[in-house]
């Protein structure tokens, strides 16, 4: 399995035990991880994986070289951002499963441009044209799947992709039972990455502080330490819940 950045060296499932190969050299990858988990003045701001966006074109070239060295029989790409932009290998069948085009340079560009200020804003304005050119170069695949009709429409509009098949992500039947409780508990629930940018978890926390309503925060992310520092007594952080039954219970009983 090939990816840009990873917090694990192997991916284990019921049927597979896969080596994870990152575009970043292993030592650099570990440095990003360490700075993300332990807030180090200046270093944590510099070695934040979100800053990798400014190096995407170079990193995709590097990742393409690593993939080629393994001499694959076929390639399957799962992409919500830049994974579709690996350099194709002549004669090797390649399947794309598209979850989303690169939102920050296309559909959400204005939002990112408004929020990125200072040096990051200037770098963003300079890198976007380069990212767009590279993104538009890689549009031909042997098979193309999209995770929704909306994504398929966006891909056809942006990349002129044809014959896209819709392949909805699998959701275990467990998540459909039991139904949402008719009489909920008193708490609200946030699930997702703990980031202030785009998801704006800080605004959700500020609102619950102001209204003094109980909020359970399920998830983790690079802004977790900061979000905990601004959370009032009515807010509880529980991390990622891996037990499916427990997760369903928390979701179904939320107000």
Backbone as CSV, one residue per row, in Angstrom:
resi,resn,N_x,N_y,N_z,CA_x,CA_y,CA_z,C_x,C_y,C_z
1,UNK,0.862,-1.184,0.000,0.000,0.000,0.000,0.894,1.227,0.000
2,UNK,0.609,2.168,-0.910,1.431,3.370,-1.063,0.610,4.594,-0.679
3,UNK,1.244,5.489,0.073,0.552,6.689,0.499,1.571,7.808,0.735
4,UNK,1.066,9.002,0.974,1.939,10.155,1.160,2.611,10.133,2.526
5,UNK,1.818,9.817,3.552,2.214,9.982,4.945,1.407,8.970,5.742
6,UNK,2.011,8.320,6.742,1.269,7.288,7.474,1.753,7.193,8.913
7,UNK,0.830,6.852,9.814,1.201,6.651,11.213,1.423,5.171,11.519
8,UNK,1.448,4.329,10.493,1.710,2.904,10.691,2.553,2.371,9.538
9,UNK,3.363,1.355,9.838,4.214,0.769,8.808,3.570,-0.441,8.146
10,UNK,2.489,-0.941,8.747,1.769,-2.076,8.156,0.271,-1.867,8.336
11,UNK,-0.508,-2.348,7.376,-1.966,-2.282,7.452,-2.496,-3.705,7.557
12,UNK,-3.103,-4.012,8.682,-3.604,-5.364,8.922,-5.119,-5.392,8.857
13,UNK,-5.645,-6.360,8.101,-7.084,-6.609,8.042,-7.311,-8.085,8.339
14,UNK,-8.560,-8.529,8.235,-8.844,-9.946,8.472,-8.138,-10.837,7.451
15,UNK,-7.895,-10.295,6.251,-7.337,-11.121,5.178,-5.957,-10.697,4.699
16,UNK,-5.458,-9.547,5.162,-4.200,-9.047,4.619,-3.298,-8.471,5.704
17,UNK,-2.021,-8.493,5.417,-1.025,-7.830,6.252,-0.091,-7.108,5.286
18,UNK,-0.372,-5.836,5.026,0.289,-5.114,3.941,1.366,-4.162,4.450
19,UNK,2.473,-4.114,3.728,3.496,-3.118,3.993,2.999,-1.759,3.509
20,UNK,3.230,-0.707,4.301,2.843,0.648,3.920,4.098,1.410,3.504
21,UNK,4.118,1.876,2.254,5.251,2.627,1.716,4.830,4.088,1.576
22,UNK,5.585,5.004,2.182,5.229,6.430,2.142,6.129,7.196,1.172
23,UNK,5.584,8.264,0.620,6.388,9.146,-0.234,7.500,9.786,0.580
24,UNK,7.165,10.177,1.812,8.180,10.736,2.697,9.152,9.649,3.132
25,UNK,10.447,9.926,3.160,11.391,8.971,3.738,10.978,8.625,5.170
26,UNK,11.277,7.415,5.607,10.779,6.932,6.899,11.132,7.862,8.062
27,UNK,12.383,8.355,8.092,12.784,9.230,9.207,12.019,10.540,9.205
28,UNK,11.772,11.083,8.013,11.013,12.334,7.910,9.564,12.085,8.310
29,UNK,9.006,10.935,7.885,7.650,10.564,8.254,7.507,10.499,9.779
30,UNK,8.503,9.881,10.436,8.465,9.764,11.897,8.570,11.127,12.568
31,UNK,9.357,12.031,11.968,9.488,13.377,12.519,8.147,14.113,12.484
32,UNK,7.423,13.994,11.372,6.093,14.603,11.271,5.151,14.015,12.320
33,UNK,5.222,12.700,12.511,4.368,12.045,13.503,4.682,12.535,14.909
34,UNK,5.977,12.600,15.224,6.391,13.011,16.569,5.958,14.448,16.863
35,UNK,6.119,15.312,15.880,5.733,16.727,16.072,4.216,16.889,16.151
36,UNK,3.486,15.954,15.540,2.033,16.011,15.613,1.490,15.565,16.962
37,UNK,2.164,14.565,17.570,1.694,14.021,18.847,2.186,14.838,20.040
38,UNK,3.407,15.368,19.929,3.987,16.149,21.023,4.227,17.572,20.522
39,UNK,3.511,18.504,21.074,3.613,19.881,20.616,4.956,20.486,21.005
40,UNK,5.796,20.695,19.993,7.118,21.283,20.191,7.086,22.687,19.590
41,UNK,7.457,23.704,20.364,7.424,25.079,19.829,8.140,25.183,18.488
42,UNK,7.536,25.844,17.553,8.037,26.090,16.212,8.083,24.820,15.355
43,UNK,8.708,23.736,15.867,8.838,22.502,15.087,7.475,21.920,14.717
44,UNK,6.535,21.934,15.678,5.209,21.360,15.415,4.457,22.152,14.355
45,UNK,4.707,23.452,14.292,4.076,24.271,13.250,4.715,24.015,11.889
46,UNK,6.025,23.785,11.918,6.748,23.551,10.676,6.484,22.147,10.130
47,UNK,6.606,21.133,11.016,6.421,19.739,10.601,4.990,19.287,10.875
48,UNK,4.056,20.005,10.291,2.625,19.675,10.325,2.286,19.061,8.973
49,UNK,1.706,17.854,8.969,1.481,17.167,7.692,0.621,17.987,6.727
50,UNK,-0.151,18.936,7.253,-0.973,19.770,6.363,-0.119,20.696,5.503
51,UNK,1.109,20.964,5.959,2.020,21.797,5.159,2.557,21.052,3.939
52,UNK,2.360,19.735,3.900,2.858,18.948,2.763,2.166,19.340,1.457
53,UNK,1.012,19.997,1.552,0.289,20.413,0.353,1.178,21.205,-0.592
54,UNK,2.089,22.000,-0.043,2.945,22.852,-0.863,3.997,22.050,-1.634
55,UNK,4.151,20.767,-1.273,5.149,19.907,-1.926,4.497,18.747,-2.684
56,UNK,3.173,18.801,-2.862,2.457,17.682,-3.482,3.023,17.254,-4.839
57,UNK,3.278,18.179,-5.765,3.778,17.732,-7.081,5.059,16.909,-6.974
58,UNK,6.014,17.383,-6.172,7.283,16.668,-6.008,7.074,15.334,-5.293
59,UNK,6.216,15.329,-4.285,5.975,14.104,-3.528,5.274,13.043,-4.377
60,UNK,4.399,13.473,-5.285,3.718,12.507,-6.152,4.689,11.894,-7.150
61,UNK,5.658,12.667,-7.611,6.702,12.125,-8.494,7.524,11.085,-7.726
62,UNK,7.883,11.416,-6.480,8.659,10.505,-5.643,7.894,9.211,-5.374
63,UNK,6.591,9.348,-5.054,5.771,8.166,-4.783,5.627,7.305,-6.037
64,UNK,5.504,7.951,-7.189,5.389,7.223,-8.457,6.626,6.357,-8.701
65,UNK,7.806,6.910,-8.406,9.052,6.156,-8.564,9.063,4.932,-7.641
66,UNK,8.585,5.111,-6.404,8.575,4.000,-5.445,7.628,2.893,-5.893
67,UNK,6.467,3.287,-6.431,5.509,2.295,-6.936,6.127,1.505,-8.086
68,UNK,6.786,2.210,-8.991,7.366,1.580,-10.174,8.424,0.544,-9.804
69,UNK,9.192,0.802,-8.738,10.242,-0.115,-8.305,9.688,-1.479,-7.886
70,UNK,8.430,-1.513,-7.435,7.827,-2.771,-7.005,7.303,-3.610,-8.174
71,UNK,7.363,-3.045,-9.391,6.923,-3.740,-10.609,5.520,-4.359,-10.437
72,UNK,4.516,-3.521,-10.216,3.160,-4.047,-9.960,2.529,-4.667,-11.205
73,UNK,1.636,-5.640,-10.979,0.855,-6.235,-12.076,-0.342,-5.355,-12.415
74,UNK,-0.858,-4.665,-11.408,-1.971,-3.729,-11.606,-1.937,-2.730,-10.465
75,UNK,-2.629,-1.616,-10.656,-2.652,-0.558,-9.643,-4.096,-0.148,-9.380
76,UNK,-4.462,-0.076,-8.097,-5.777,0.422,-7.690,-5.562,1.689,-6.864
77,UNK,-6.189,2.772,-7.299,-6.017,4.063,-6.624,-7.299,4.430,-5.888
78,UNK,-7.164,4.739,-4.599,-8.279,5.263,-3.813,-7.940,6.710,-3.493
79,UNK,-8.669,7.654,-4.073,-8.243,9.055,-4.034,-9.341,10.012,-3.604
80,UNK,-9.035,10.816,-2.572,-9.920,11.941,-2.231,-9.186,13.264,-2.422
81,UNK,-7.924,13.186,-2.871,-7.158,14.419,-3.095,-6.185,14.228,-4.245
82,UNK,-4.943,13.790,-3.939,-3.907,13.777,-4.962,-3.487,12.385,-5.411
83,UNK,-4.014,11.327,-4.826,-3.550,9.974,-5.168,-3.753,9.657,-6.653
84,UNK,-4.779,10.233,-7.280,-5.021,9.992,-8.702,-3.896,10.532,-9.584
85,UNK,-3.040,11.368,-9.012,-2.023,12.040,-9.809,-0.666,11.344,-9.813
86,UNK,-0.636,10.034,-9.527,0.620,9.305,-9.694,0.860,9.100,-11.184
87,UNK,2.132,9.022,-11.546,2.487,8.856,-12.954,2.119,7.447,-13.409
88,UNK,1.323,7.294,-14.471,0.935,5.956,-14.925,2.139,5.167,-15.437
89,UNK,2.059,3.837,-15.322,3.114,2.952,-15.814,2.601,2.283,-17.081
90,UNK,3.315,2.443,-18.150,2.887,1.906,-19.448,2.629,0.398,-19.365
91,UNK,1.454,-0.019,-19.848,1.115,-1.438,-19.900,0.525,-2.001,-18.627
92,UNK,0.454,-1.194,-17.555,-0.088,-1.660,-16.275,-1.514,-1.134,-16.108
93,UNK,-2.475,-2.058,-15.941,-3.870,-1.644,-15.767,-4.035,-0.888,-14.455
94,UNK,-4.723,0.259,-14.547,-4.894,1.127,-13.388,-6.369,1.466,-13.204
95,UNK,-6.868,1.215,-11.990,-8.260,1.506,-11.641,-8.303,2.660,-10.646
96,UNK,-9.179,3.612,-10.885,-9.344,4.753,-9.981,-10.678,4.653,-9.251
97,UNK,-10.625,4.749,-7.922,-11.838,4.899,-7.116,-11.792,6.317,-6.553
98,UNK,-12.592,7.196,-7.105,-12.547,8.619,-6.773,-13.581,8.953,-5.697
99,UNK,-13.083,9.454,-4.574,-13.975,9.876,-3.480,-14.289,11.364,-3.565
100,UNK,-13.363,12.106,-4.173,-13.571,13.542,-4.344,-12.432,14.101,-5.182
101,UNK,-12.708,15.047,-6.062,-11.605,15.803,-6.669,-10.896,16.596,-5.573
102,UNK,-9.754,17.200,-5.888,-9.019,17.997,-4.911,-9.826,19.253,-4.577
103,UNK,-10.571,19.207,-3.488,-11.529,20.269,-3.180,-10.868,21.626,-3.005
104,UNK,-9.693,21.659,-2.357,-9.095,22.958,-2.017,-8.558,23.710,-3.218
105,UNK,-8.423,23.056,-4.379,-8.012,23.810,-5.570,-9.153,23.961,-6.567
106,UNK,-10.298,23.338,-6.286,-11.436,23.421,-7.203,-12.675,23.950,-6.475
107,UNK,-13.522,23.056,-5.964,-14.833,23.460,-5.426,-14.742,24.338,-4.173
108,UNK,-13.693,24.144,-3.349,-13.572,24.903,-2.100,-12.422,25.909,-2.147
109,UNK,-11.985,26.230,-3.355,-10.815,27.101,-3.494,-11.024,28.462,-2.807
110,UNK,-12.169,29.093,-3.016,-12.416,30.424,-2.438,-12.381,30.381,-0.912
111,UNK,-12.906,29.288,-0.344,-12.925,29.154,1.115,-11.496,29.052,1.661
112,UNK,-10.675,28.245,1.004,-9.284,28.102,1.448,-8.508,29.408,1.263
113,UNK,-8.745,30.065,0.142,-8.038,31.309,-0.144,-8.347,32.365,0.916
114,UNK,-9.586,32.385,1.367,-10.001,33.358,2.376,-9.370,33.064,3.737
115,UNK,-9.242,31.767,4.064,-8.781,31.397,5.403,-7.268,31.326,5.533
116,UNK,-6.580,31.042,4.429,-5.122,30.982,4.475,-4.558,32.391,4.313
117,UNK,-3.903,32.867,5.346,-3.373,34.230,5.324,-1.857,34.192,5.542
118,UNK,-1.225,35.338,5.422,0.208,35.441,5.670,1.022,34.641,4.666
119,UNK,2.119,34.032,5.164,3.017,33.271,4.298,2.295,32.086,3.665
120,UNK,1.458,31.390,4.455,0.726,30.236,3.917,-0.204,30.659,2.785
121,UNK,-0.830,31.824,2.931,-1.719,32.318,1.882,-0.967,32.603,0.590
122,UNK,0.222,33.215,0.727,1.032,33.518,-0.463,1.514,32.245,-1.148
123,UNK,1.953,31.263,-0.337,2.400,29.984,-0.885,1.254,29.249,-1.566
124,UNK,0.076,29.329,-0.938,-1.109,28.660,-1.500,-1.439,29.238,-2.873
125,UNK,-1.421,30.560,-2.993,-1.727,31.198,-4.279,-0.719,30.814,-5.364
126,UNK,0.524,30.581,-4.945,1.554,30.219,-5.923,1.480,28.745,-6.331
127,UNK,1.086,27.867,-5.376,1.104,26.433,-5.667,-0.156,25.967,-6.380
128,UNK,-1.291,26.657,-6.199,-2.556,26.200,-6.790,-2.486,26.028,-8.310
129,UNK,-1.954,26.996,-9.077,-1.879,26.788,-10.530,-1.092,25.531,-10.909
130,UNK,-0.008,25.253,-10.180,0.803,24.071,-10.451,0.029,22.797,-10.115
131,UNK,-0.692,22.819,-8.992,-1.506,21.663,-8.598,-2.614,21.410,-9.616
132,UNK,-3.219,22.483,-10.103,-4.300,22.326,-11.090,-3.773,21.728,-12.398
133,UNK,-2.607,22.204,-12.838,-2.043,21.668,-14.091,-1.756,20.178,-13.961
134,UNK,-1.168,19.790,-12.838,-0.853,18.373,-12.650,-2.127,17.549,-12.500
135,UNK,-3.110,18.082,-11.794,-4.366,17.364,-11.568,-5.094,17.088,-12.884
136,UNK,-5.014,18.027,-13.814,-5.709,17.874,-15.095,-4.955,16.971,-16.074
137,UNK,-3.702,16.652,-15.757,-2.914,15.776,-16.636,-3.319,14.310,-16.495
138,UNK,-3.799,13.912,-15.305,-4.049,12.501,-15.025,-5.552,12.232,-14.967
139,UNK,-6.107,11.921,-16.124,-7.557,11.717,-16.234,-7.920,10.422,-16.951
140,UNK,-6.928,9.673,-17.440,-7.193,8.459,-18.208,-6.863,7.224,-17.371
141,UNK,-7.860,6.383,-17.151,-7.686,5.156,-16.378,-8.438,4.024,-17.059
142,UNK,-8.035,2.784,-16.771,-8.701,1.636,-17.393,-10.131,1.477,-16.874
143,UNK,-10.320,1.726,-15.575,-11.658,1.716,-14.973,-11.746,2.876,-13.997
144,UNK,-12.930,3.491,-13.949,-13.137,4.602,-13.019,-14.414,4.355,-12.223
145,UNK,-14.274,4.409,-10.890,-15.420,4.322,-9.992,-15.512,5.627,-9.207
146,UNK,-16.727,6.027,-8.868,-16.943,7.188,-7.993,-17.808,6.743,-6.828
147,UNK,-17.629,7.397,-5.681,-18.362,6.958,-4.494,-19.773,7.534,-4.400
148,UNK,-20.163,8.371,-5.380,-21.518,8.933,-5.385,-21.797,9.547,-6.756
149,UNK,-23.050,9.811,-7.020,-23.424,10.462,-8.281,-22.844,11.873,-8.345
150,UNK,-22.822,12.546,-7.202,-22.265,13.907,-7.154,-20.793,13.897,-7.551
151,UNK,-20.022,12.975,-6.976,-18.593,12.888,-7.301,-18.391,12.580,-8.775
152,UNK,-19.229,11.700,-9.319,-19.135,11.352,-10.744,-19.398,12.583,-11.620
153,UNK,-20.389,13.383,-11.235,-20.718,14.594,-11.991,-19.560,15.602,-11.943
154,UNK,-18.938,15.732,-10.759,-17.803,16.648,-10.620,-16.619,16.174,-11.463
155,UNK,-16.389,14.857,-11.476,-15.270,14.295,-12.254,-15.487,14.496,-13.746
156,UNK,-16.730,14.343,-14.189,-17.024,14.538,-15.611,-16.861,16.009,-15.994
157,UNK,-17.263,16.880,-15.073,-17.191,18.317,-15.335,-15.734,18.814,-15.347
158,UNK,-14.939,18.357,-14.361,-13.564,18.825,-14.227,-12.600,18.133,-15.179
159,UNK,-12.740,16.788,-15.274,-11.743,15.990,-15.986,-12.245,15.400,-17.297
160,UNK,-13.515,15.668,-17.617,-14.121,15.083,-18.820,-14.033,13.561,-18.792
161,UNK,-14.171,12.971,-17.604,-14.131,11.514,-17.462,-15.461,10.916,-17.909
162,UNK,-15.403,9.826,-18.659,-16.598,9.152,-19.151,-16.683,7.745,-18.550
163,UNK,-17.863,7.119,-18.713,-18.086,5.728,-18.285,-17.700,5.502,-16.823
164,UNK,-18.098,6.450,-15.972,-17.816,6.313,-14.537,-18.896,5.436,-13.895
165,UNK,-18.471,4.436,-13.157,-19.406,3.576,-12.444,-19.536,4.054,-10.994
166,UNK,-20.758,4.018,-10.474,-20.996,4.418,-9.083,-20.780,3.212,-8.181
167,UNK,-19.933,3.387,-7.177,-19.645,2.308,-6.227,-19.710,2.901,-4.830
168,UNK,-20.874,2.726,-4.183,-21.051,3.316,-2.853,-20.173,2.594,-1.828
169,UNK,-19.578,3.341,-0.908,-18.790,2.693,0.149,-19.671,1.737,0.957
170,UNK,-19.092,0.610,1.335,-19.850,-0.392,2.090,-20.090,0.078,3.524
171,UNK,-21.311,-0.030,3.971,-21.659,0.290,5.360,-22.203,-0.987,6.003
172,UNK,-21.557,-1.499,7.047,-22.048,-2.722,7.701,-23.487,-2.563,8.173
173,UNK,-24.263,-3.624,8.045,-25.671,-3.587,8.458,-25.836,-3.218,9.925
174,UNK,-24.809,-3.483,10.712,-24.864,-3.169,12.148,-25.224,-1.712,12.390
175,UNK,-24.777,-0.829,11.494,-24.988,0.600,11.716,-26.428,1.036,11.444
176,UNK,-27.239,0.162,10.878,-28.641,0.516,10.626,-29.539,0.096,11.784
177,UNK,-29.024,-0.654,12.743,-29.809,-1.143,13.864,-28.985,-0.947,15.126
178,UNK,-29.526,-0.417,16.202,-30.890,0.068,16.324,-31.057,1.464,15.721
179,UNK,-32.280,1.890,15.585,-32.567,3.222,15.045,-32.194,4.291,16.076
180,UNK,-32.158,5.527,15.614,-31.914,6.649,16.523,-32.991,6.659,17.604
181,UNK,-32.570,6.902,18.840,-33.503,6.877,19.965,-34.534,8.002,19.864
182,UNK,-35.798,7.670,20.092,-36.851,8.698,20.034,-36.722,9.683,21.196
183,UNK,-36.263,9.180,22.334,-36.031,10.055,23.486,-34.532,10.061,23.755
184,UNK,-33.812,11.061,23.239,-32.354,11.062,23.345,-31.873,11.473,24.726
185,UNK,-30.570,11.277,24.937,-29.917,11.803,26.134,-29.706,13.309,25.917
186,UNK,-29.139,13.977,26.903,-29.054,15.445,26.855,-27.857,15.973,26.061
187,UNK,-26.929,15.098,25.659,-25.672,15.582,25.074,-25.727,15.717,23.549
188,UNK,-24.870,16.584,23.033,-24.637,16.708,21.597,-23.341,15.961,21.268
189,UNK,-23.122,15.694,20.000,-21.978,14.869,19.605,-21.264,15.443,18.393
190,UNK,-19.930,15.502,18.481,-19.096,15.833,17.325,-18.243,14.606,17.011
191,UNK,-18.247,14.169,15.733,-17.404,13.051,15.309,-16.554,13.510,14.133
192,UNK,-15.262,13.256,14.210,-14.404,13.595,13.077,-13.011,14.008,13.520
193,UNK,-12.213,14.421,12.536,-10.867,14.895,12.849,-10.957,16.170,13.682
194,UNK,-10.053,16.279,14.634,-10.041,17.455,15.498,-9.145,18.519,14.878
195,UNK,-9.763,19.330,14.028,-9.062,20.410,13.333,-9.919,21.673,13.386
196,UNK,-9.243,22.807,13.412,-9.969,24.082,13.439,-10.266,24.567,12.027
197,UNK,-9.469,24.092,11.061,-9.604,24.558,9.685,-10.674,23.761,8.952
198,UNK,-11.594,24.426,8.282,-12.681,23.844,7.487,-13.734,23.177,8.378
199,UNK,-13.336,22.179,9.180,-14.327,21.532,10.055,-14.731,22.448,11.207
200,UNK,-13.855,23.372,11.573,-14.146,24.424,12.549,-14.655,23.882,13.878
201,UNK,-13.950,22.860,14.377,-14.313,22.282,15.670,-14.209,23.308,16.788
202,UNK,-13.338,24.302,16.639,-13.188,25.331,17.670,-14.458,26.157,17.828
203,UNK,-15.148,26.402,16.707,-16.399,27.176,16.784,-17.500,26.371,17.458
204,UNK,-17.509,25.066,17.191,-18.510,24.191,17.834,-18.285,24.186,19.343
205,UNK,-17.026,24.061,19.748,-16.701,24.050,21.176,-17.037,25.391,21.816
206,UNK,-16.711,26.481,21.128,-17.003,27.821,21.673,-18.505,28.005,21.873
207,UNK,-19.294,27.519,20.937,-20.749,27.641,21.045,-21.281,26.845,22.230
208,UNK,-20.778,25.611,22.401,-21.239,24.780,23.517,-20.769,25.334,24.856
209,UNK,-19.593,25.982,24.859,-19.151,26.678,26.080,-20.123,27.790,26.441
210,UNK,-20.490,28.565,25.420,-21.368,29.720,25.639,-22.749,29.295,26.117
211,UNK,-23.276,28.226,25.488,-24.618,27.761,25.843,-24.624,26.828,27.051
212,UNK,-23.401,26.414,27.471,-23.241,25.505,28.614,-24.013,24.194,28.403
213,UNK,-23.929,23.677,27.171,-24.586,22.391,26.877,-23.526,21.296,26.800
214,UNK,-23.888,20.066,27.207,-22.911,18.969,27.170,-22.598,18.535,25.748
215,UNK,-21.299,18.401,25.453,-20.839,17.979,24.138,-19.832,16.851,24.309
216,UNK,-20.054,15.748,23.588,-19.064,14.678,23.523,-18.311,14.821,22.209
217,UNK,-16.982,14.802,22.282,-16.133,14.939,21.105,-15.462,13.596,20.834
218,UNK,-15.832,12.978,19.706,-15.269,11.677,19.339,-14.324,11.865,18.158
219,UNK,-13.054,11.550,18.354,-12.082,11.696,17.279,-10.741,12.162,17.812
220,UNK,-9.809,12.369,16.898,-8.492,12.897,17.251,-7.976,13.684,16.058
221,UNK,-6.887,14.402,16.246,-6.364,15.201,15.141,-5.298,16.164,15.599
222,UNK,-4.708,16.897,14.668,-3.559,17.753,14.972,-3.854,18.923,15.894
223,UNK,-5.129,19.336,16.011,-5.465,20.484,16.867,-6.087,20.047,18.196
224,UNK,-5.922,18.778,18.535,-6.572,18.220,19.728,-6.141,18.944,21.008
225,UNK,-4.836,19.181,21.163,-4.335,19.834,22.385,-4.951,21.222,22.534
226,UNK,-4.987,21.979,21.443,-5.560,23.328,21.496,-7.056,23.279,21.825
227,UNK,-7.781,22.362,21.181,-9.227,22.276,21.397,-9.550,21.894,22.842
228,UNK,-8.738,21.037,23.420,-8.945,20.678,24.831,-8.685,21.877,25.737
229,UNK,-7.753,22.724,25.335,-7.405,23.883,26.173,-8.518,24.925,26.210
230,UNK,-9.375,24.969,25.177,-10.448,25.970,25.159,-11.800,25.378,25.575
231,UNK,-11.819,24.061,25.849,-13.087,23.402,26.186,-13.477,23.651,27.634
232,UNK,-14.761,23.940,27.848,-15.282,24.141,29.190,-15.626,22.836,29.876
233,UNK,-16.169,22.901,31.090,-16.443,21.692,31.884,-17.549,20.797,31.308
234,UNK,-18.371,21.345,30.383,-19.466,20.532,29.839,-19.042,19.729,28.607
235,UNK,-17.743,19.765,28.273,-17.261,19.102,27.055,-16.320,17.959,27.409
236,UNK,-16.596,16.778,26.842,-15.812,15.572,27.134,-15.195,15.052,25.836
237,UNK,-13.890,14.778,25.851,-13.182,14.191,24.717,-13.009,12.694,24.980
238,UNK,-13.431,11.862,24.026,-13.359,10.413,24.251,-12.464,9.694,23.230
239,UNK,-11.816,10.454,22.338,-10.941,9.829,21.345,-11.752,9.039,20.321
240,UNK,-11.050,8.210,19.528,-11.752,7.352,18.559,-12.282,6.117,19.269
241,UNK,-13.527,5.791,19.045,-14.126,4.576,19.608,-14.109,3.493,18.529
242,UNK,-13.378,2.416,18.772,-13.271,1.351,17.767,-14.342,0.283,17.929
243,UNK,-14.892,0.149,19.142,-15.948,-0.838,19.368,-17.236,-0.368,18.683
244,UNK,-17.707,-1.131,17.693,-18.859,-0.711,16.880,-20.115,-0.526,17.725
245,UNK,-20.398,-1.467,18.616,-21.607,-1.380,19.438,-21.583,-0.139,20.331
246,UNK,-20.425,0.156,20.890,-20.297,1.333,21.750,-20.473,2.615,20.933
247,UNK,-19.892,2.628,19.728,-20.003,3.797,18.852,-21.471,4.049,18.488
248,UNK,-22.189,2.972,18.117,-23.602,3.095,17.752,-24.424,3.615,18.930
249,UNK,-24.115,3.113,20.110,-24.845,3.544,21.311,-24.677,5.051,21.540
250,UNK,-23.432,5.532,21.413,-23.149,6.955,21.643,-23.844,7.814,20.580
251,UNK,-23.779,7.381,19.331,-24.409,8.151,18.236,-25.922,8.168,18.374
252,UNK,-26.508,6.991,18.609,-27.968,6.877,18.593,-28.649,7.604,19.743
253,UNK,-27.915,7.803,20.840,-28.520,8.450,22.008,-28.239,9.960,22.077
254,UNK,-27.497,10.458,21.114,-27.167,11.893,21.144,-28.382,12.758,20.809
255,UNK,-28.431,13.914,21.408,-29.555,14.826,21.160,-29.507,15.411,19.767
